[in-house]
Amino acid sequence: MHYEPVLHIVLHQPEIPHNTGSVGRTCVAIGAKLWLVRPLGFRVDDYYLRRAGLDYWERLEWEVVDDWGQLTERLAGRRFYYFTKTAKHRYSDIAYQREDVLVFGCETKGLPRELLDANPETALKIPIRSAVRSLNLSNSAAIVAYEAVRQFDLTLDG
């Protein structure tokens, strides 16, 4: 199944197949494309990856790229947003556009510091209390993706 994605969701070097499967399910729900940047902490035929994505994985538009350079080449001309708890700007302060690229880091390290340092104005955070180290990767992706869809006033078919 091929469709023009409303958004591009990137997982940079994801480690946990359950999270990636859940993000894939969110992508199917809103019509986004999932991008995975190697190295991955699992195989793409991993049982847990597909289990978390349930029977939706076959409907998912997704692609694996070998490195960051390949990703930026494939998505050239689009706006990139980088999600980290250390950003100055909130995710909800942005006017998202169709085909924006939402980039999330791996579960244990987040995004590389050099990537965030090179893009401080497009680094965004989801506010959390200091009692919590971080939000779950799939929850973070869903929060931001649904904010974008809300702004698009996109009617999702039932």
N, C-alpha and C positions, 0 to 999 in steps of 0.2 A: 504494500500500500504506500503510495507516494502522495505527499501533500506539500504545499508551501507552508513552511513553519511560521507561526506567529512570533515565536522567540527562538533563540538558540541558548540552550543551557549547557554549560561546559563544566565538567568535573576534571580538575587538574590533578592527575595522579591519585585517583581514589583508591582506597585500601580495603573497604568493607563491601562485599557484594550485596548485602541486604540493603544498604543505603543506596547504592547505585540502582538496584531493582526498584526501590520505592521512588526515586527521582524519575526513572523511566516511566513508571505508572502515572506520575503527575504530568509528564510530558505528553503522554497519550491523551490525558484528560483535557488538556488545554490546546493541543495541537502544536507543541514545541518540538524541536529537534534536540536530541541529546548527543553531546560530543564528549568523548573520553580521551584524555591526553595521557599517553604512556609515560612512565611505566605504571602498570596497574597492579594492585595487590591481589589480583584474582584472575582467573581465565574467563573470557567472555562467554564460554559455554558452562560456566559454574552453575551448579544446581541451585545455590542460594540466591544468586543473581536473578535467575528466572523465577524462582519461588516467590521472591519479594515482589517481582513484577507481575506475578500471577499469569493469567492467560492473555495479558495485555502486551507482553513483550513482542509478539508477532505483529502487532499493529504499530509498534514504535519506529519512528524514523531516527536512526542512530548511526554514528560513525566513530571509529577509533582512529586517532592520528598518532604518529610516532613521537612528535615533540611540539613544543610551543610554536616554533617557526612555521611548521606545516599547518597548524590551526589558524594562525593569523593570515597566512597566505590564502587559505580556503575561505576565510570569512572577511577578507579585505573589504574596506568601505563601510563596514558596519560599526556601530557604537559599542564599545566594550565597557562593562561595569564589573568591578572587582570587589568581592565581598569579604570583609574582615572586621573583627571586633575592634580593631585599632583605628578605623577610619574616622575622619572628622564629620562627614556628612551621613545623614540617615537615608536608608533605602526609600523611604516614603516621601522624600523631598525632591525626587526626580520625576520629570515628565517622560515616561517611557514611550518608545516608538516601536512599531512592528519591526521585527527582525533584529532588535537589540540583542546583544550577547551578554549573558549573565554568567560570570565566572566564579566558581567556588573551588576552594582548595581541598587538599586531602584532610582526612579526619584528625590526624594526629599533629600535623604541622601547619595547616592552613596553606595560604598561597606563599610563594617565595617572596622574601623581603625585597629583592631587586625589582620584581614585577610591581609591587605596591609602591615602592619609592619612585618608580618611573611614571606612575599614574595616580598621583595623590588626589586630583580633582574628580576622578571617576572611581575612587575607592569609597565603598559605602558600608554602613553597618546597620545591623538590626539591634536596637538597644536591648540590653539585658542587665539584670542586677549583678553586682559584683559577687554575689553568693554562688553564681553559676559560671563555670569556666568557659563554656561555649554551648551553643545550640547544636542539636543533631543536624548533620548535613542535609538529610532529606527534608527535615522540617524547615530549615533555612531556605532551601530552594523553593519549596512550596509557598512559603510566606511571600517571597519576592515575586515569584511567577504570578501568583494570584493578585498581587497588587498591580502588576502590569496589565493583566487581563481586565481588572476592574477599571483601570484608566482607559483602556481601549473601548470600554462598554461593549465588550465582545459577548454576543449571545452564543452560549455553548449549547449545542443540541443535546437533547435528553435521550 
